């Protein structure tokens, strides 16, 4: 949906980085199709790159150049005319509270200010789609909040579609829609509140020294789906309050403690992909993606 913030959640090896490489024309998909702002990354690579902005974990800035020099360099790469580039730089520096740092060398900036500068770079040519790959890695909570406040204001003002890869649930909750990926496939997708509501009214967490054995017993005897999350067994369907009593009667010797609480987005992630935290390279199943 144009102008939305779409989040990607998934364990290492789930395919997030592979997807970004496909979108940025660096890698051809094994199957399926991809469209970015109406163009095919494989057949219309130049047009797709002109429509994309990207901000990664590591900034794409030259430490030995000033903030303004970095922006002018990237503006020239996109063929922006001098008058338009001057106006856009002034506009973004003001929006990101960087006007007074325009002559500062990037290496002298804090991590938060470097992130803001890199976001200015990604937005310089007014991209239709902005790719953000763990953009707030290393930032403290205050800097992360400031980054997001500015980003969402720009996104709404310019109707930019944002595709965000993150492992932070608080960032995923800011998204209009998220997709949880596992081993190269989308395993569930929807608005964060809808995905959380689908888990039911409560989630049961059982702590055990033998969580895998407890999960197997629960699924075999009670026919409910359970997931191992570290030393915990997560149960999200059924009558949780009644089920907990029955579980203690049947497997009390395997249960150290039990907690019932309202489900969170992290519970959604763990139910769909948290059980698979290791694996080889992702291979995408055949699908269609339009941005």
C-alpha positions as CSV (number, residue, x, y, z in Angstrom):
1,X,0.0,0.0,0.0
2,X,1.6,3.3,-1.1
3,X,2.6,5.6,1.8
4,X,2.5,2.9,4.4
5,X,5.2,1.6,6.8
6,X,5.7,-2.1,6.2
7,X,7.8,-4.1,8.6
8,X,9.8,-7.4,8.2
9,X,10.5,-9.6,11.2
10,X,12.4,-12.8,11.1
11,X,15.3,-14.7,12.7
12,X,18.7,-14.8,11.1
13,X,18.6,-16.6,7.8
14,X,14.9,-15.9,7.2
15,X,15.5,-14.0,4.0
16,X,15.3,-10.3,5.0
17,X,18.7,-9.4,3.6
18,X,18.1,-11.5,0.6
19,X,14.9,-9.7,-0.1
20,X,16.6,-6.3,0.2
21,X,19.3,-7.4,-2.3
22,X,16.6,-8.4,-4.7
23,X,14.7,-5.1,-4.4
24,X,17.9,-3.1,-4.9
25,X,18.7,-5.0,-8.1
26,X,21.7,-6.8,-6.7
27,X,20.2,-10.3,-6.8
28,X,17.8,-12.0,-9.1
29,X,14.9,-14.0,-7.4
30,X,14.9,-17.8,-7.9
31,X,11.1,-17.7,-8.4
32,X,8.1,-15.4,-8.3
33,X,8.0,-11.7,-9.2
34,X,8.9,-8.3,-7.7
35,X,7.7,-4.9,-8.6
36,X,9.0,-1.6,-7.1
37,X,7.0,1.5,-7.9
38,X,5.6,-0.3,-11.0
39,X,9.0,-1.4,-12.3
40,X,10.7,-4.8,-12.4
41,X,14.1,-4.7,-10.7
42,X,15.6,-7.1,-13.2
43,X,14.4,-5.6,-16.5
44,X,14.2,-1.9,-15.3
45,X,17.1,-1.7,-12.9
46,X,18.0,1.9,-13.5
47,X,14.4,3.0,-13.1
48,X,14.0,1.0,-9.9
49,X,17.2,2.4,-8.4
50,X,16.0,5.9,-9.1
51,X,12.8,5.2,-7.1
52,X,14.6,3.7,-4.1
53,X,16.3,5.1,-1.0
54,X,18.1,2.9,1.4
55,X,19.5,3.2,4.9
56,X,21.4,0.2,6.3
57,X,22.9,-0.7,9.6
58,X,26.2,0.8,8.6
59,X,25.9,4.3,7.2
60,X,26.7,5.0,3.6
61,X,28.6,8.2,4.5
62,X,32.2,9.3,4.0
63,X,33.7,10.1,7.4
64,X,36.2,12.4,5.9
65,X,33.6,14.7,4.3
66,X,31.2,17.1,6.0
67,X,27.5,16.6,6.3
68,X,26.8,18.9,3.3
69,X,29.6,17.4,1.2
70,X,28.2,13.9,1.7
71,X,24.7,15.1,0.6
72,X,26.0,17.0,-2.4
73,X,28.0,13.9,-3.5
74,X,24.9,11.7,-3.3
75,X,22.7,14.3,-5.0
76,X,25.1,14.4,-7.9
77,X,25.0,10.6,-8.2
78,X,21.2,10.9,-8.7
79,X,21.6,13.7,-11.2
80,X,19.8,16.4,-9.1
81,X,20.1,19.9,-10.6
82,X,22.1,22.3,-8.5
83,X,19.2,24.6,-7.7
84,X,17.0,21.7,-6.7
85,X,19.8,20.0,-4.7
86,X,20.5,23.2,-2.8
87,X,16.8,23.6,-1.8
88,X,16.4,19.9,-0.9
89,X,19.6,19.9,1.3
90,X,18.4,23.0,3.2
91,X,15.0,21.5,3.6
92,X,16.2,18.2,5.0
93,X,18.9,19.7,7.2
94,X,16.3,21.9,8.8
95,X,13.8,19.1,9.2
96,X,16.4,16.8,10.9
97,X,17.8,19.7,13.0
98,X,21.2,19.4,11.3
99,X,21.5,22.9,9.9
100,X,24.1,23.9,12.4
101,X,26.1,20.7,11.7
102,X,26.2,21.1,7.9
103,X,29.9,21.9,7.9
104,X,30.8,19.3,10.5
105,X,32.8,16.3,9.5
106,X,30.8,13.1,9.8
107,X,33.5,11.4,11.9
108,X,32.9,14.1,14.6
109,X,29.1,13.4,14.8
110,X,27.4,11.2,17.4
111,X,25.8,8.0,16.3
112,X,22.3,9.6,16.4
113,X,23.4,12.5,14.2
114,X,25.1,10.2,11.8
115,X,21.9,8.2,11.5
116,X,20.0,11.5,10.8
117,X,22.5,12.5,8.1
118,X,22.3,9.0,6.5
119,X,18.5,9.3,6.5
120,X,18.8,12.7,4.8
121,X,20.9,11.0,2.2
122,X,18.4,8.2,1.6
123,X,15.5,10.8,1.2
124,X,17.5,13.3,-0.8
125,X,16.0,12.4,-4.2
126,X,12.5,12.0,-2.9
127,X,12.3,8.2,-3.4
128,X,8.9,6.5,-3.7
129,X,10.2,3.6,-1.6
130,X,12.6,3.8,1.4
131,X,14.3,0.6,2.5
132,X,15.5,0.6,6.2
133,X,17.6,-2.3,7.3
134,X,17.9,-2.2,11.1
135,X,18.3,1.6,10.9
136,X,18.5,2.3,14.6
137,X,21.1,-0.3,15.5
138,X,23.4,1.1,18.2
139,X,21.2,4.1,19.1
140,X,20.1,4.8,22.7
141,X,16.3,5.0,23.3
142,X,16.2,8.8,23.2
143,X,18.0,8.9,19.8
144,X,15.8,6.1,18.5
145,X,12.7,8.0,19.4
146,X,14.0,11.1,17.8
147,X,14.9,9.2,14.6
148,X,11.4,7.7,14.3
149,X,9.6,10.9,15.1
150,X,11.3,12.7,12.2
151,X,11.1,9.7,9.9
152,X,7.3,9.3,10.3
153,X,6.7,13.0,9.8
154,X,8.6,13.0,6.5
155,X,6.9,9.7,5.5
156,X,3.5,11.2,6.0
157,X,4.4,14.6,4.4
158,X,5.9,13.0,1.3
159,X,3.8,9.8,1.1
160,X,6.9,7.7,1.1
161,X,6.4,3.9,1.3
162,X,8.8,2.5,3.9
163,X,10.0,-1.1,4.1
164,X,11.6,-1.8,7.4
165,X,13.6,-4.8,8.5
166,X,14.0,-4.8,12.3
167,X,14.3,-7.1,15.3
168,X,12.9,-4.6,17.7
169,X,9.3,-5.2,18.6
170,X,8.7,-1.6,19.6
171,X,9.7,-0.6,16.0
172,X,7.5,-3.3,14.5
173,X,4.5,-2.0,16.5
174,X,4.9,1.4,14.7
175,X,4.3,-0.3,11.3
176,X,1.0,-0.2,9.5
177,X,1.5,-3.8,8.6
178,X,4.2,-6.5,9.2
179,X,5.2,-9.7,7.7
180,X,7.0,-12.4,9.7
181,X,9.5,-14.4,7.6
182,X,11.0,-17.8,8.2
183,X,13.3,-19.7,5.9
184,X,12.5,-17.5,2.8
185,X,8.8,-17.5,3.2
186,X,6.2,-15.2,4.8
187,X,4.6,-17.2,7.5
188,X,2.1,-14.6,8.6
189,X,1.2,-11.0,7.7
190,X,-1.1,-8.3,8.9
191,X,-1.5,-5.2,11.1
192,X,0.3,-5.6,14.5
193,X,-2.9,-5.3,16.5
194,X,-4.7,-7.9,14.3
195,X,-1.9,-10.4,14.6
196,X,-1.8,-10.0,18.3
197,X,-5.6,-10.4,18.6
198,X,-5.4,-13.6,16.5
199,X,-3.4,-15.2,19.3
200,X,-6.4,-15.1,21.6
201,X,-7.1,-13.3,24.8
202,X,-4.3,-14.9,26.8
203,X,-1.0,-16.7,26.4
204,X,0.4,-19.3,28.7
205,X,4.1,-19.6,29.4
206,X,5.4,-22.7,31.2
207,X,9.0,-22.8,32.5
208,X,10.6,-26.2,32.4
209,X,14.0,-28.0,32.5
210,X,12.8,-30.1,29.6
211,X,10.8,-27.8,27.5
212,X,10.9,-29.9,24.3
213,X,9.6,-33.0,26.1
214,X,6.9,-30.9,27.8
215,X,5.8,-29.4,24.5
216,X,5.6,-32.9,22.9
217,X,3.5,-34.2,25.8
218,X,1.1,-31.2,25.6
219,X,0.5,-31.5,21.9
220,X,0.1,-35.3,22.1
221,X,-2.3,-35.4,25.0
222,X,-4.3,-32.1,24.7
223,X,-4.1,-31.5,20.9
224,X,-3.1,-27.9,21.3
225,X,-0.2,-26.3,19.5
226,X,2.8,-25.3,21.7
227,X,6.2,-23.7,21.0
228,X,9.5,-23.9,22.8
229,X,11.0,-20.5,23.5
230,X,14.3,-21.0,25.4
231,X,13.3,-22.7,28.7
232,X,9.7,-21.8,28.2
233,X,6.8,-23.6,26.4
234,X,4.3,-21.1,24.9
235,X,0.6,-22.1,24.5
236,X,-1.7,-19.7,22.9
237,X,-4.9,-21.5,21.9
238,X,-7.6,-23.1,23.9
239,X,-9.1,-22.2,27.2
240,X,-5.9,-21.1,28.8
241,X,-7.1,-20.8,32.4
242,X,-8.8,-24.3,32.4
243,X,-5.9,-25.8,30.4
244,X,-3.3,-24.7,32.9
245,X,-4.9,-26.7,35.7
246,X,-5.1,-29.8,33.5
247,X,-1.5,-29.4,32.5
248,X,-0.4,-29.3,36.1
249,X,-2.3,-32.4,36.8
250,X,-0.8,-34.3,33.9
251,X,2.8,-32.9,33.8
252,X,3.3,-31.1,37.1
253,X,6.7,-32.7,37.6
254,X,7.9,-31.1,34.3
255,X,6.6,-27.6,35.1
256,X,8.6,-25.2,37.3
257,X,6.4,-22.2,36.9
258,X,3.5,-20.9,34.9
259,X,2.5,-17.4,33.7
260,X,-0.7,-16.2,32.0
261,X,-0.7,-12.8,30.4
262,X,-2.1,-10.9,27.4
263,X,-0.3,-11.7,24.1
264,X,2.2,-9.4,22.6
265,X,3.8,-9.0,19.2
266,X,6.8,-10.9,20.5
267,X,4.4,-13.8,21.2
268,X,3.2,-13.7,17.6
269,X,6.8,-13.8,16.4
270,X,7.8,-16.7,18.7
271,X,4.7,-18.7,17.6
272,X,5.5,-18.4,13.9
273,X,9.3,-18.1,13.7
274,X,10.9,-18.1,17.1
275,X,11.3,-21.9,17.0
276,X,13.7,-21.5,14.1
277,X,16.6,-19.3,15.2
278,X,19.3,-21.0,13.2
279,X,19.6,-22.2,9.6
280,X,21.2,-22.0,6.3
281,X,20.7,-19.4,3.5
282,X,17.2,-18.5,2.8
283,X,15.4,-19.7,-0.4
284,X,12.3,-17.8,-1.4
285,X,9.2,-19.7,-2.1
286,X,7.4,-18.6,-5.3
287,X,5.5,-15.4,-4.5
288,X,4.7,-11.9,-5.8
289,X,5.7,-8.7,-4.1
290,X,4.7,-5.2,-5.0
291,X,6.0,-2.0,-3.4
